[in-house]
Amino acid sequence: MTEGNFVDYVKMHVASGKGGKGSTHLHREKYIAKGGPDGGDGGRGGHVILRGNSNLWTLLHLKFKRHIKAGHGGNGSKGRSTGADGEDVYIDVPLGTVIRDTETNKIILEITEDQEERIIAEGGMGGRGNWHFKSSTNQTPRYAQPGIPLEEKDITLELKVLADVGLVGFPNAGKSTLLSVVTSAKPKIADYEFTTLKPNLGIVKYRDFKTFVMADIPGIIEGAAEGKGLGHYFLRHIERNSILLFLIPADADDIEKQYQILLDELRRYNPEMLDKERIVAISKCDMLDDELKTELKVELDEKLPIPYMFISSVAQQGITELKDALWKMLN
């Protein structure tokens, strides 16, 4: 998937269908001059329904659908005939989509399961026909109920990427390179910061035909929790990952300090992120000789509070061991 095709934020206006009117028809037939009321009920207006689809990874298909309307219910007619129900409209969304009220920014609902259906705008009920209102004192009621009006609202769809492993790191830490090595994904790779502007997903093939999903999320900068850099735009994607893989380059000035800054940004954005399992991968370790690596190990054993490993995506060092560690954590 190319970067431009990854759409994770869409605003739209949805409107259900209004209910049909009940009929005020009075039965008339040869030899039956006053047959009494027989007006049918109006049909229900169509719903606007959100449906989870596990085959979708992005909101691209909704990018230009800004107005969605369901069908109106048909009016009732003679012979107690009920009007036709308005046509429901289904909006397929990827799993991990959060729907907010655009005005208040409050979360209305979330779609997390395949084929899960949730009504976002309910169709109006049809009005009752005049035959419902006949009584011993009013045998020919000449009134019926109008249909209930439609419901409309402005909503915002936000996608939070669902992945087993999320890559967390500063810009240019080597996240895209690692993803391209362990999966078939083809993320944009270059030697400047913020090469990745949208999350990239890849499926990691493991032993015995097992797989898990890895997400390369745009680089974090200090202050991201307050919206600096790409801020909240990408931090929300980390919320839905089971394991956080912190990627810190071997040539960083202070590996432990970088880890703490990244962790602090996650904590300030959402403290629940700290409940996830974490592992640190020291990337670009092909730049280190054995002596430097030994020195670094002594330092990290003392300072880093979580497991760490040395890897090199370019030299393919430690990649299998990393997959083993991730698989063990996932299971």
FILO-373072 format. One record per atom (N, C-alpha, C, O): x, y negated, z negated; residue in one letter. Coordinates in steps of 0.02 Angstrom, whole numbers, padded with zeros to 5 digits, always signed. Each point is the difference from the previous one (the first is absolute). Last residue first. Layout:
BEGIN
XYZA ...
***
This chain:
BEGIN
+00124+00754-01122N -00034+00062-00020N +00017+00019-00071N -00024+00051-00025N +00114-00246+00128L -00069-00001+00025L -00039+00061-00024L -00061-00003-00008L +00293-00017-00043M -00039-00050-00036M -00073+00000+00021M -00045-00009-00041M +00194+00149+00157K -00006+00025-00069K -00042-00049-00041K -00043+00021-00039K +00101-00085+00256W -00050+00054+00003W -00013+00027-00071W -00057+00014-00018W +00228-00174+00045L -00066-00031+00010L -00055+00053-00002L -00052-00010-00030L +00277+00082+00021A -00018-00035-00062A -00070-00030+00005A -00039+00004-00047A +00131+00100+00239D -00013+00050-00053D -00025-00034-00064D -00048+00022-00031D +00121-00160+00208K -00065+00032+00016K -00020+00050-00054K -00057+00003-00022K +00270-00098+00004L -00051-00050-00015L -00070+00029+00014L -00046-00009-00041L +00233+00137+00100E -00007-00001-00073E -00055-00050-00021E -00037+00013-00047E +00096-00004+00275T -00035+00062-00020T -00013+00001-00075T -00054+00018-00023T +00184-00197+00107I -00070-00005+00023I -00040+00061-00022I -00056-00006-00025I +00302-00054-00004G -00048+00001-00056G -00073-00001+00020G -00043-00006-00044G +00204-00072+00232Q +00024+00027-00063Q -00055-00004-00053Q -00032-00052-00009Q +00056-00022+00256Q -00042+00057-00020Q +00026+00033-00064Q -00002+00062-00006Q +00077-00269+00123A +00045+00058-00002A -00038+00064-00020A +00030+00053-00006A -00152-00256+00020V +00039+00002+00062V +00043+00063+00002V +00003+00034+00051V -00130-00083-00246S -00045+00018+00055S +00039+00009+00065S -00014+00046+00039S +00088-00010-00298S +00019-00041+00058S -00043+00023+00058S +00007+00056+00024S +00000-00042-00320I -00019+00023+00067I +00031-00046+00053I +00020-00056-00014I -00031+00133-00272F +00037-00036+00052F -00022+00028+00068F -00001+00060+00010F -00143-00075-00253M +00039+00042+00046M +00036-00045+00049M -00020-00057+00012M -00126+00061-00274Y +00024-00035+00060Y +00039+00051+00043Y +00022+00052-00025Y -00213-00080-00207P +00044+00039+00044P +00023-00041+00061P -00037-00043+00024P -00020-00101-00242I -00037+00051+00039I +00049+00038+00045I +00057-00022+00009I +00003-00167-00154P -00042+00042-00043P -00038+00055+00038P -00035+00040-00031P +00286-00177+00058L -00065+00012+00033L -00043+00048-00041L +00023+00054-00019L +00204-00121-00058K -00048-00055+00006K -00069+00019+00027K -00051-00023-00026K +00241+00180-00009E -00007-00039-00061E -00058-00050+00004E -00037-00009-00048E +00100+00139+00234D -00022+00047-00052D -00015-00036-00065D -00045+00018-00038D +00144-00138+00217L -00072+00010+00008L -00028+00048-00052L -00057-00009-00024L +00294-00032+00032E -00036-00062-00017E -00076+00010+00001E -00036-00022-00045E +00175+00199+00115V +00010-00011-00072V -00040-00061-00023V -00033+00001-00052V +00038+00044+00282K -00040+00049-00036K +00004-00010-00076K -00050+00002-00035K +00187-00130+00179L -00069-00024+00002L -00045+00048-00039L -00046-00023-00035L +00272+00083+00065E -00005-00059-00044E -00073-00024-00007E -00024-00015-00054E +00069+00186+00209T +00007+00025-00069T -00007-00057-00050T -00034+00007-00051T +00038-00061+00280K -00062+00034-00017K +00001+00025-00072K -00050-00005-00036K +00245-00090+00128L -00051-00051-00014L -00066+00031-00022L -00034-00025-00045L +00205+00172+00114E +00020-00034-00062E -00053-00053-00021E -00020-00003-00058E -00001+00122+00266D -00015+00042-00059D +00014-00036-00066D -00037+00007-00049D -00019-00168+00250D +00043+00059-00003D -00015+00037-00065D -00038-00025-00042D -00135-00137+00191L +00037+00012-00062L +00047+00060+00008L -00019+00051+00029L -00139-00129+00138M +00050-00053-00008M +00045+00012-00061M +00052-00031-00008M -00243+00164+00066D +00057+00019+00043D +00055-00053-00004D +00056+00012+00022D -00274-00030-00127C +00054+00025-00042C +00059+00026+00041C +00052+00019-00027C -00283-00136+00065K +00063-00021+00032K +00061+00026-00039K +00052-00034-00003K -00271+00029-00147S +00010+00010+00073S +00069-00025+00022S +00036-00033-00038S -00163+00131-00190I +00053-00048+00017I +00017+00012+00073I +00033+00050+00017I -00265+00000-00161A +00047+00026+00050A +00051-00054+00015A -00019-00055+00021A -00167+00119-00233V +00041-00048+00036V +00045+00037+00050V +00031+00051-00018V -00288-00010-00107I +00067+00028+00012I +00039-00053+00040I -00029-00035+00041I -00225+00078-00192R +00048-00041+00037R +00067+00037+00007R +00019+00040-00042R -00312-00020-00019E +00067+00030-00004E +00048-00039+00044E -00019-00024+00054E -00193-00101-00166K +00017+00046+00054K +00070+00029-00011K +00043-00030-00033K -00149-00141-00104D -00019+00068-00019D +00020+00051+00053D +00000+00060-00013D +00024-00300+00034L +00055+00029-00038L -00016+00071-00024L +00044+00035-00025L -00201-00178+00141M +00051+00028+00046M +00055+00036-00038M +00031+00047+00026M -00208-00175-00130E -00014+00072+00009E +00051+00033+00047E +00007+00061+00000E -00013-00301-00045P +00036+00040-00050P -00010+00076+00008P +00042+00039-00021P -00046-00240+00205N -00049+00047-00028N +00036+00047-00048N +00035+00046+00022N +00069-00247+00062Y -00055+00005+00048Y -00056+00044-00029Y -00059-00018+00003Y +00261-00007-00121R -00037-00064-00001R -00060+00002+00047R -00050-00033-00012R +00196+00221+00004R -00034-00008-00064R -00043-00063-00001R -00056+00000-00025R +00197+00040+00210L -00057+00046+00001L -00042-00008-00064L -00061+00000+00002L +00259-00123+00014E -00048-00025+00048E -00062+00044+00002E -00057-00025+00003E +00238+00096-00135D -00034-00057-00031D -00052-00030+00047D -00054-00021-00022D +00196+00193+00099L -00048+00027-00048L -00041-00057-00031L -00060+00007-00011L +00238-00064+00153L -00054+00031+00039L -00055+00025-00047L -00060-00010+00014L +00253-00075-00115I -00037-00055+00033I -00060+00029+00039I -00055-00026-00004I +00204+00179-00097Q -00041-00034-00050Q -00041-00057+00031Q -00057-00011-00020Q +00213+00127+00156Y -00055+00045-00019Y -00047-00035-00048Y -00061+00004+00007Y +00259-00115+00050Q -00047+00000+00056Q -00061+00043-00016Q -00057-00019+00015Q +00232+00021-00170K -00035-00064-00002K -00052-00004+00057K -00055-00024-00010K +00199+00211+00001E -00048+00003-00055E -00042-00064-00003E -00060+00002-00014E +00239+00009+00171I -00055+00046+00018I -00054+00000-00054I -00060-00004+00016I +00238-00184+00063D -00017+00034-00062D -00062+00043+00012D -00056-00026+00003D +00168-00072+00183D +00043-00026-00054D -00012+00037-00066D +00047+00018-00035D -00087+00108+00272A -00033-00052-00041A +00046-00021-00057A +00038+00040-00026A -00004+00135+00202D +00042-00061-00004D -00034-00057-00039D +00023-00057+00003D -00129+00272+00040A +00060+00012-00041A +00043-00062-00007A +00037-00006-00049A -00309-00008+00089P +00062+00014+00036P +00060+00006-00046P +00004-00033-00052P -00265+00097+00001I +00047-00054-00014I +00066+00016+00034I +00027+00054-00010I -00305+00026-00016L +00059+00005+00043L +00045-00060-00012L -00020-00057+00012L -00192+00206-00137F +00036-00063+00002F +00064+00009+00041F +00041+00044-00015F -00286+00082+00001L +00071+00014+00013L +00035-00067+00009L -00008-00034+00050L -00232+00133-00166L +00036-00058+00025L +00073+00018+00008L +00034+00018-00049L -00282+00127+00051I +00069-00006-00024I +00031-00063+00030I -00010-00015+00058I -00218+00055-00015S +00008+00043-00060S +00069-00010-00032S +00006-00003-00061S -00152-00188+00200N +00050+00053+00010N +00010+00040-00064N +00001-00028-00055N -00144-00174+00097R -00031+00064+00015R +00050+00057+00012R -00019+00053+00022R +00076-00290-00069E -00046+00024-00053E -00023+00071+00011E -00012+00036-00048E +00149-00175+00197I +00037+00045-00044I -00046+00032-00052I +00016+00051-00030I -00089-00217+00189H +00010+00065+00032H +00035+00050-00045H -00005+00061+00010H -00033-00291-00070R -00060+00041-00008R +00008+00069+00031R -00034+00047-00020R +00205-00215+00041L -00001+00033-00066L -00062+00044-00009L +00003+00051-00035L +00039-00192+00231F +00023+00069+00001F -00001+00034-00068F +00000+00062-00003F -00090-00282+00035Y -00015+00031+00063Y +00024+00073+00002Y -00034+00043+00027Y +00073-00207-00202H -00054+00048-00010H -00015+00039+00063H -00029+00055-00003H +00251-00181+00033G -00040+00004-00061G -00051+00055-00005G +00015+00059+00012G +00159-00152+00150L -00063+00028+00024L -00045+00018-00058L -00056+00025+00009L +00219-00210-00063G +00017+00047+00055G -00065+00025+00030G -00043-00039+00020G -00017-00038-00251K +00057-00024+00040K +00017+00052+00054K -00018+00058-00007K -00156-00045-00173G -00017-00012+00071G +00056-00028+00041G -00011-00019+00057G +00008+00096-00291E -00034-00065+00004E -00017-00018+00073E -00025-00054+00013E +00143+00252-00061A -00063+00007-00037A -00039-00066+00000A -00061+00000-00007A +00282+00013+00100A -00052+00028+00045A -00068+00004-00035A -00052-00008+00032A +00278-00066-00113G -00057-00046+00004G -00056+00026+00043G -00049-00035+00012G +00286+00124+00043E -00017-00024-00067E -00055-00052+00006E +00004-00046+00040E -00005+00225+00148I +00049-00050-00022I -00021-00022-00069I -00057+00011-00021I +00017+00220+00194I -00021-00045-00055I +00054-00053-00011I +00060+00015+00007I -00125+00131+00229G +00045-00012-00057G -00027-00051-00050G -00033-00049+00018G -00128+00213+00138P +00045-00058+00008P +00037-00017-00064P -00026+00008-00055P -00045+00244+00091I -00037-00062-00015I +00048-00059+00005I +00057+00004-00023I -00091+00266+00101D +00052-00052-00004D -00036-00066-00006D -00033-00023+00046D -00047+00288-00104A -00016-00067+00025A +00060-00047-00010A +00026-00006-00056A -00094+00291+00077M +00043-00052-00029M -00017-00067+00033M -00010-00004+00061M -00102+00272-00103V -00001-00064+00035V +00045-00051-00036V -00004-00008-00061V +00016+00293+00089F -00027-00053-00042F +00009-00067+00036F +00041-00005+00046F -00039+00303-00003T +00012-00070+00019T -00023-00047-00056T -00041+00018-00042T +00115+00263+00119K -00034-00047-00046K +00016-00071+00022K +00052-00013+00031K +00030+00230+00064F -00053-00038+00033F -00040-00045-00048F -00057-00019+00016F +00259+00144-00081D -00060+00042+00008D -00061-00039+00024D -00056+00009-00023D +00238-00176-00062R +00007+00072+00012R -00067+00035+00006R -00050-00024-00027R +00036-00229+00087Y +00038+00033-00052Y +00004+00075+00017Y -00025+00022+00052Y -00028-00279+00071K -00007+00073+00005K +00047+00032-00052K +00059-00016-00002K -00187-00232+00014V +00063+00034-00013V -00012+00075+00004V -00043+00027-00037V -00083-00252+00146I -00011+00064-00032I +00066+00037-00006I +00032+00015+00050I -00098-00293-00044G +00030+00057+00035G -00014+00064-00038G -00007-00002-00061G -00055-00289+00089L -00013+00065-00030L +00033+00055+00041L +00002-00003+00061L +00020-00282-00114N +00006+00054+00049N -00011+00066-00037N +00026+00009-00055N -00093-00290+00012P +00019+00067-00023P +00004+00049+00057P -00040-00002+00047P +00095-00255+00000K -00060+00039-00014K +00022+00069-00025K +00053+00024+00020K +00109-00181+00038L -00051-00048-00023L -00065+00035-00017L -00043-00029-00033L +00327+00073+00071T -00065+00032-00007T -00049-00051-00028T +00011-00028-00054T +00199-00049+00079T -00011+00030+00067T -00069+00032-00001T -00038-00005+00048T +00158-00130-00228F -00070+00000+00023F -00008+00022+00072F -00040-00029+00038F +00287-00032-00083E -00052+00011-00050E -00070-00008+00031E -00010-00036+00048E +00220+00130+00097Y -00019-00064-00032Y -00059+00014-00046Y -00036+00050+00007Y +00154+00104+00156D +00041-00018-00058D -00017-00069-00028D +00045-00037-00021D -00211+00234+00141A +00049-00051+00019A +00037-00022-00062A -00021+00015-00056A -00194+00157+00159I +00059-00002-00043I +00048-00053+00027I +00017+00000+00059I -00292+00100-00045K +00048-00047+00027K +00059-00006-00049K -00011-00011-00060K -00130+00244+00070P -00006-00070-00022P +00053-00044+00032P +00052+00024+00023P -00159+00218+00017K +00050-00041+00036K -00007-00073-00022K -00019-00043+00039K -00041+00317-00133A -00020-00070+00009A +00056-00039+00034A +00059+00016-00008A -00067+00220-00066S +00003-00016+00072S -00020-00072+00013S -00006-00021+00058S +00133+00104-00289T -00064+00011+00034T +00009-00014+00075T +00054-00018+00022T +00130-00003-00176V -00037+00057-00031V -00068+00013+00033V -00030+00052-00013V +00178-00229+00092V +00040+00061-00004V -00041+00059-00026V +00007+00056+00025V -00096-00279-00010S +00011+00025+00068S +00039+00066+00000S -00005+00040+00047S -00033-00154-00252L -00063+00026+00027L +00010+00030+00069L -00028+00052+00016L +00211-00161-00117L -00015+00064-00033L -00063+00031+00028L -00003+00060+00013L +00059-00273+00064T +00048+00049+00026T -00013+00068-00031T +00001+00051+00034T -00124-00235-00112S -00023+00021+00067S +00046+00053+00029S -00023+00047+00033S +00085-00143-00241K -00062+00039-00006K -00023+00026+00068K -00019+00059+00007K +00217-00200-00087G +00006+00063+00039G -00062+00043-00003G +00003+00060+00014G +00045-00288-00103A +00031+00051-00043A +00008+00066+00036A +00032+00046-00025A -00129-00278+00088N +00063+00025+00028N +00035+00052-00044N +00062+00006+00001N -00239-00147-00131P +00008+00001+00074P +00069+00026+00019P +00050-00013-00034P -00130+00105-00196F +00009-00067+00027F +00004+00004+00076F +00013+00054+00028F -00154+00137-00152G +00068-00026+00001G +00002-00071+00026G -00050-00025+00026G -00104+00275-00045V +00002-00066-00031V +00072-00025+00001V +00045+00037-00020V -00223+00162+00134L +00068-00025-00005L +00000-00071-00025L -00033-00044+00029L -00144+00261-00065G +00007-00069+00024G +00072-00023-00010G +00028+00008-00054G -00181+00237+00073V +00061-00033-00022V +00003-00070+00030V -00006-00008+00061V -00187+00137-00026D +00027+00038-00058D +00060-00037-00029D +00008-00004-00061D -00214-00128+00183A +00059+00041+00017A +00024+00035-00062A -00014-00021-00056A -00178-00165+00163L +00000+00060-00041L +00060+00042+00022L +00001+00025+00056L -00060-00304-00038V +00026+00062+00030V +00000+00057-00050V +00024-00007-00057V -00192-00198+00070K +00058+00016-00042K +00024+00068+00023K -00036+00049-00005K -00126-00255+00118L +00025+00069-00001L +00059+00005-00047L +00048-00039+00004L -00278-00125+00022E +00073+00002-00012E +00021+00072-00002E -00031+00041-00035E -00189-00212+00115L +00025+00068-00005L +00076-00003-00008L +00035-00031+00041L -00257-00141-00089T +00070+00005+00020T +00022+00072-00011T -00009+00028-00054T -00245-00167+00096I +00044+00046-00036I +00071-00003+00028I +00012-00018+00057I -00274-00111-00070D +00067-00004+00029D +00045+00045-00042D +00003-00006-00061D -00280+00032+00104K +00054-00023-00043K +00065-00003+00039K +00009+00032+00052K -00306+00022-00052E +00062-00016+00036E +00053-00026-00048E -00016-00032-00050E -00244+00167+00083E +00052-00021-00048E +00062-00016+00041E +00020+00039+00044E -00303-00044+00017L +00066+00032+00007L +00048-00026-00053L -00013-00050-00033L -00259+00053-00014P +00051-00032+00043P +00066+00039+00001P +00013+00042-00042P -00256+00076+00011I +00048-00035-00043I +00056-00029+00044I +00022+00034+00046I -00276-00004+00052G +00060+00038-00017G +00047-00040-00045G -00003-00062-00001G -00264+00023-00010P +00054-00013+00048P +00060+00044-00020P +00003+00024-00056P -00262+00049+00003Q +00062-00031-00026Q +00048-00016+00057Q +00006+00038+00048Q -00280-00045-00024A +00052+00051-00009A +00063-00036-00024A +00005-00061+00003A -00298+00021+00038Y +00068-00024-00011Y +00047+00061-00009Y -00022+00054-00018Y -00227-00064+00032R +00027-00026+00064R +00070-00030-00011R +00019-00047+00034R -00202+00242-00149P +00051-00052-00012P +00031-00022+00066P +00020+00041+00041P -00241+00092-00110T +00033-00020+00063T +00051-00055-00013T -00010-00057+00021T -00117+00157-00198Q +00007+00057+00045Q +00033-00018+00067Q +00021+00044+00037Q -00050-00121-00300N +00025-00033+00061N +00015+00054+00051N +00056+00026+00005N -00147+00035-00214T -00027-00068+00004T +00024-00038+00062T -00029-00051+00019T +00100+00274-00069S -00074+00003+00001S -00031-00070+00007S -00055-00008+00025S +00293+00032+00082S -00027+00022-00065S -00076+00000+00004S -00029-00019+00051S +00285-00015+00100K -00073+00008-00001K -00022+00025-00069K +00036+00038-00033K +00194-00083+00117F -00033-00048-00044F -00076+00007-00003F -00034-00040-00031F +00197+00166+00169H +00021+00009-00070H -00043-00041-00048H -00005+00016-00059H -00014-00032+00298W -00037+00058-00027W +00019+00015-00072W -00036+00034-00036W +00140-00209+00177N -00061-00018-00038N -00037+00059-00029N -00039-00008-00046N +00312+00017+00078G -00058-00015+00043G -00063-00009-00041G -00002+00015-00060G +00265-00065-00022R -00053+00051+00002R -00059-00023+00042R -00019-00059-00002R +00288-00008+00041G -00061-00019-00038G -00053+00054+00006G -00001+00038+00048G +00273+00010-00038G -00057-00020+00041G -00060-00017-00043G -00008+00027-00055G +00270-00061-00024M -00054+00050+00004M -00056-00026+00044M -00012-00060+00005M +00274-00013+00028G -00061-00018-00035G -00053+00055+00007G -00005+00032+00053G +00277+00015-00049G -00055-00021+00043G -00063-00015-00040G -00012+00033-00051G +00272-00057-00040E -00058+00045+00002E -00056-00028+00043E -00017-00059-00006E +00297+00047-00010A -00058-00045+00007A -00061+00043+00011A -00005+00036+00050A +00201+00074-00105I +00025-00066-00017I -00054-00054+00008I +00000-00051-00035I +00023+00335-00012I -00039-00054+00033I +00026-00067-00024I +00003-00013-00060I +00132+00254+00086R -00025-00049-00049R -00036-00055+00038R +00025-00027+00049R +00100+00294-00021E -00043-00053+00029E -00028-00044-00056E -00026+00024-00050E +00239+00167+00116E -00037-00033-00053E -00040-00058+00030E +00027-00040+00038E +00133+00187+00080Q -00073+00005+00011Q -00042-00027-00059Q -00060+00010-00002Q +00305+00024-00070D -00021+00010+00070D -00076+00012+00003D -00027+00038-00040D +00136-00187-00162E -00008+00070+00023E -00025+00003+00072E -00036-00043+00023E +00074-00162-00154T +00061+00039-00010T -00005+00072+00026T +00050+00036+00001T -00157-00309-00015I -00010+00063+00036I +00065+00041-00006I +00052-00022+00023I -00182-00186-00174E +00060+00026+00031E -00016+00066+00034E -00041+00039-00025E -00098-00286-00065L +00009+00073-00001L +00067+00018+00033L +00032-00042+00031L -00091-00183-00101I -00067+00029+00003I +00006+00077-00006I -00035+00031-00039I +00199-00246-00047I -00002+00065+00035I -00071+00028-00004I -00028+00006-00054I +00087-00275+00055K -00010+00058-00044K -00004+00064+00042K -00025+00000+00055K +00044-00238+00017N +00061+00041+00000N -00006+00060-00047N +00051+00033-00015N -00215-00213+00086T +00022+00006-00070T +00067+00037-00007T +00032-00003-00052T -00128-00038+00272E -00009-00062-00038E +00030+00005-00070E +00035-00045-00022E -00034+00235+00172T +00045-00053+00023T -00006-00063-00043T +00050-00033-00014T -00083+00288-00064D -00045-00054+00019D +00044-00060+00018D +00040-00023-00042D +00060+00274+00071R -00011-00056-00046R -00055-00046+00026R -00012-00004+00061R +00126+00270-00034I -00046-00049+00029I -00015-00053-00054I -00022+00016-00055I +00225+00178+00124V -00035-00035-00054V -00044-00053+00032V +00023-00037+00043V +00106+00281+00039T -00025-00066+00017T -00041-00028-00059T -00044+00033-00027T +00153+00189+00057G +00040-00051-00035G -00023-00070+00017G +00035-00048-00015G -00073+00233+00196L -00003+00012-00072L +00047-00050-00034L +00055-00014+00024L -00164-00061+00209P +00049+00047-00027P -00008+00010-00075P -00027-00044-00035P -00188-00015+00190V +00059-00034-00028V +00050+00053-00024V -00020+00056-00017V -00227-00103+00174D +00052+00047-00021D +00061-00038-00024D +00025-00045+00033D -00293-00014-00014I +00066-00030+00009I +00051+00049-00027I +00004+00011-00061I -00278-00004+00154Y +00055+00028-00039Y +00065-00036+00016Y +00016-00011+00058Y -00300-00036-00048V +00065-00012+00032V +00055+00026-00046V +00001-00016-00060V -00284+00068+00110D +00055-00013-00047D +00065-00011+00040D +00009+00027+00054D -00269-00075+00031E +00060+00041+00008E +00054-00020-00050E +00017-00058-00007E -00287+00037-00040G +00053-00034+00036G +00063+00043+00002G +00010+00042-00044G -00260+00066+00031D +00053-00028-00043D +00053-00034+00043D +00015+00022+00056D -00279-00001+00020A +00066+00034+00003A +00049-00033-00048A -00001-00061-00009A -00265+00054-00045G +00048-00028+00048G +00067+00037-00003G +00017+00031-00050G -00257+00086-00010T +00054-00039-00031T +00048-00026+00054T +00015+00036+00048T -00288+00030-00042S +00066+00014+00028S +00052-00047-00031S -00007-00061-00002S -00245+00092-00026R +00048+00009-00055R +00070+00017+00027R +00039+00034-00034R -00222-00102+00175G +00003+00072-00014G +00050+00017-00054G +00028+00055-00001G +00023-00283+00124K -00063+00033-00016K +00010+00075-00013K +00053+00028+00015K +00163-00175-00062S -00053-00007+00052S -00061+00042-00020S -00002+00028-00055S +00254-00161-00044G -00049+00055-00002G -00053-00011+00054G -00007-00055+00027G +00260-00041+00008N -00063-00015-00035N -00045+00062+00001N +00003+00041+00045N +00272-00025-00042G -00057-00014+00044G -00063-00013-00041G -00005+00022-00058G +00269-00077-00017G -00052+00051-00002G -00059-00019+00045G -00014-00060+00008G +00274-00020+00041H -00060-00017-00040H -00049+00058+00002H -00003+00038+00048H +00282-00015-00021G -00064-00010+00035G -00057-00016-00048G +00000+00021-00058G +00262-00092+00008A -00038+00061+00007A -00067-00016+00034A -00019-00058+00005A +00270-00072+00008K -00071-00004-00017K -00033+00069+00011K +00012+00033+00050K +00240-00183-00071I -00030+00067+00009I -00071-00003-00026I -00013-00020-00056I +00243-00143+00130H -00071+00000-00019H -00030+00068+00014H +00002+00024+00057H +00229-00066-00014R -00010-00046-00056R -00073-00001-00024R -00013-00020-00056R +00199+00163+00200K -00071+00009-00014K -00017-00042-00061K +00001+00025-00057K +00222+00003+00152F -00040-00048+00038F -00075+00009-00009F -00040-00030+00035F +00203+00168-00154K +00031-00066+00003K -00044-00052+00034K -00003-00058-00021K -00018+00305-00027L -00050-00049-00024L +00024-00072+00007L -00035-00048-00019L +00166+00244+00077H -00062+00006+00040H -00053-00049-00022H -00050-00010+00035H +00261+00028-00154L +00008-00031+00066L -00065+00001+00040L -00016-00049+00034L +00092+00123-00266L -00064-00032+00014L -00001-00033+00069L -00041-00043+00014L +00184+00273-00106T +00002-00073+00003T -00070-00026+00015T -00044+00038+00019T +00101+00194-00026W +00055-00024-00042W +00000-00076-00006W +00040-00028-00038W -00216+00260+00099L +00019-00071+00012L +00055-00020-00049L +00000+00021-00058L -00110+00194+00058N +00040-00005+00061N +00022-00072+00015N +00040-00011+00046N -00187+00082-00230S +00071+00016-00014S +00044-00003+00062S +00061+00004-00005S -00291-00135-00076N +00023+00042+00056N +00075+00013-00008N +00041-00046+00006N -00285-00057-00142G +00071+00016-00001G +00019+00046+00057G -00036+00048+00015G -00169-00234-00025R +00014+00072-00002R +00076+00012+00003R +00034-00027+00044R -00253-00169-00088L +00072+00011+00007L +00014+00074-00008L -00028+00033-00045L -00204-00174+00126I +00031+00052-00042I +00074+00005+00015I +00021+00004+00058I -00266-00155-00032V +00069-00003+00023V +00040+00044-00048V +00002-00013-00061V -00275+00038+00129H +00054-00016-00048H +00065-00013+00037H +00009+00023+00057H -00277-00060+00034G +00062+00040+00001G +00050-00023-00053G +00005-00059-00015G -00278+00037-00015G +00055-00032+00038G +00063+00043-00004G +00009+00038-00048G -00263+00066+00030R +00056-00027-00039R +00052-00033+00046R +00013+00025+00055R -00279-00011+00014G +00060+00041-00006G +00054-00035-00041G +00001-00061-00005G -00277+00027-00024G +00057-00022+00041G +00060+00046-00012G +00005+00032-00053G -00265+00055+00027D +00054-00037-00034D +00054-00022+00050D +00009+00030+00053D -00276+00007+00022G +00058+00036-00025G +00053-00045-00032G -00004-00062+00005G -00280+00048+00027G +00065-00031+00019G +00058+00036-00033G +00000+00012-00061G -00255+00014+00062D +00047+00055+00016D +00068-00028+00023D +00035+00031+00041D -00306-00092-00162P +00070-00019+00015P +00044+00060+00017P -00005+00052-00033P -00264-00045+00089G +00042-00015-00058G +00073-00014+00019G +00018+00006+00059G -00220+00039+00084G +00037+00059-00024G +00045-00013-00060G +00030+00046-00027G -00243-00144+00172K +00039-00025-00056K +00036+00058-00034K -00023+00028-00050K -00097+00009+00252A +00009-00073+00004A +00044-00026-00056A +00040-00046+00010A -00081+00276+00128I +00022-00017-00068I +00016-00075+00000I +00055-00021+00016I -00131+00127+00184Y -00047+00024-00051Y +00024-00012-00072Y -00038+00014-00047Y +00230-00042+00211K -00069+00007+00025K -00043+00034-00054K +00021+00050-00030K +00179-00181-00069E -00004+00056+00047E -00073+00002+00024E -00045-00026-00033E +00237-00109-00143R -00057-00011+00045R +00000+00056+00052R +00050+00013+00033R +00080-00101-00282H -00016+00055+00046H -00064-00015+00040H -00053-00014-00028H +00232-00169-00065L -00061+00033-00024L -00021+00051+00053L +00001-00015+00060L +00247-00119-00135H -00046+00027+00049H -00061+00032-00034H +00006+00032-00052H +00207-00158-00017T -00066-00015-00028T -00056+00029+00045T -00056-00025+00000T +00337+00088-00056S -00053-00018+00048S -00066-00013-00036S -00015+00031-00051S +00286-00072-00031G -00056+00048-00002G -00055-00024+00047G -00007-00059+00013G +00270-00004+00030K -00063-00021-00032K -00050+00058-00001K -00002+00041+00046K +00279-00008-00052G -00057-00016+00045G -00062-00018-00038G -00008+00018-00059G +00268-00062-00029G -00053+00051+00003G -00056-00022+00047G -00014-00060+00007G +00276-00016+00028K -00058-00016-00042K -00053+00055+00008K -00004+00034+00052K +00280+00001-00030G -00061-00015+00038G -00058-00016-00048G -00001+00025-00056G +00266-00082+00002S -00042+00060+00009S -00061-00020+00043S -00006-00058+00020S +00261-00052-00023A -00072-00013-00012A -00038+00065+00012A +00007+00032+00052A +00265-00150-00088V -00044+00058+00013V -00072-00019-00017V -00013-00036-00048V +00273-00075+00109H -00067-00016-00024H -00044+00059+00017H -00005+00020+00058H +00290-00041-00103M -00057+00008+00045M -00066-00019-00035M -00004-00003-00061M +00304+00023+00056K -00060-00032-00028K -00057+00010+00049K +00009-00004+00060K +00240+00137-00118V -00050-00022+00048V -00059-00032-00037V -00023+00026-00051V +00286+00099+00032Y -00040-00053-00032Y -00049-00026+00053Y +00021-00027+00051Y +00160+00182-00008D -00021+00024-00066D -00044-00051-00036D -00010+00004-00061D +00133+00090+00311V -00043-00053-00027V -00027+00024-00067V -00031+00053-00003V +00223+00012+00200F -00018+00014-00069F -00039-00060-00028F +00029-00052-00014F +00069+00061+00234N -00062+00038-00003N -00021+00016-00071N -00054+00028-00011N +00260-00142+00069G -00057-00043+00017G -00066+00035-00005G -00052-00032-00006G +00260+00151-00027E -00015-00047-00054E -00062-00042+00013E -00040-00012-00045E +00052+00255+00154T +00042-00060+00003T -00024-00049-00054T -00057+00002-00023T +00049+00273+00027M -00042-00060+00000M +00044-00062+00000M +00044-00008-00043M 
***
